[in-house]
């Protein structure tokens, strides 16, 4: 399982459709947080019209989005740990 050219593996990660589908679930939390943070900095709290769309900016909602973003990162980290542990255990079994 040793690869002489790791760029082959990394390039596949960037173009793999299944990985991209899964990444959208996590990146949506980041996108929402970035968008709402921008509105908060530019417009402040309140109800605003942006590109014909009503946007409600509340500090509490912004904190909630930050929390969801952090929890999605924690979930990914937990999955990574479990996979690493399972792989190490399987390797030790051989």
ABEGO torsion letter per residue (X at the ends): XBBABAAAAAAAAAABAAAAAAAAAAAAAAAAAAAAAAAAAAAEBEBBBBGGBBBBBBAAAAAAAAAAAAAAAAAAAAAAAAAAAAAAAAAAAX
